[in-house]
Amino acid sequence: MTPPRAAAAPSARAAAFLADSHLGTLTTLRPDGSPHVTAVRFTWNPAAGLARVLTVASSRKVRNVVHRGAGRVALCQVSGPRWITLEGTATVSDDPARVGDGVRAYRGRYRSLPPVRPGRVVMEIAVDRILTLNL
C-alpha cells in the first residue's frame, strides 16, 4: 500500500476512479466548528478543477457553507483500499444555468436525472488539494 499523497491534479488512475459512479462523503463545518459528514452523489470536472453537489438550500451542508461565506469542504470517494479526497472552497448557487450545468454533469456520471426537489441548488467546490491512496 502506498502512503497518501497530495497532488495538484489527479493521476490517470485517480481520474479513472473519479469517473466511476461511486457515492462520496462531503464534510462541512457546523457553526460551532464540529464536522458534519453526509453521503452525496457528486460530479467532477477535471478541466475546471470543479466538483459539484446538487442539494437543497435548506440542507445542513448548505447552511454550513453559507454560514462561513465560502467555506472549506472535503469530498471523499472510497472503494475498498482506494480513496480520493477533493478539498477546496465551496460556494452555493441557485442560478438556473449553474444548477443546469450540475444536472447535466450528474446525468452524465450517474446515467439518471437527480431527484427534482423544491429549493434545489448546486454546491460548487473549487478544488485546490487532492489526496489519494492506492491510486
WOTAVEN-V305423 format. One record per backbone hydrogen bond with DSSP energy under -1.0 kcal/mol. CO is the residue of the C=O (numbers start at 1). NH is the residue of the N-H. If there is no record, write none. Layout:
co nh
CO NH
CO NH
This chain:
co nh
5 132
7 130
11 15
12 16
13 17
14 18
15 19
20 22
24 40
25 76
26 38
27 74
28 36
30 33
34 30
36 28
38 26
40 24
43 52
45 49
45 50
49 127
50 45
51 125
52 43
53 123
55 121
56 59
59 63
60 64
61 65
62 66
63 67
64 68
66 69
68 70
71 90
73 88
74 27
75 86
76 25
77 84
79 82
82 79
83 133
84 77
85 131
86 75
87 128
87 129
88 73
89 126
91 124
93 122
95 99
96 100
97 101
98 102
99 103
100 104
101 105
102 106
103 107
104 108
105 109
106 110
107 111
117 120
119 57
121 55
122 93
123 53
124 91
125 51
125 127
126 89
129 87
130 7
131 85
132 5
133 83
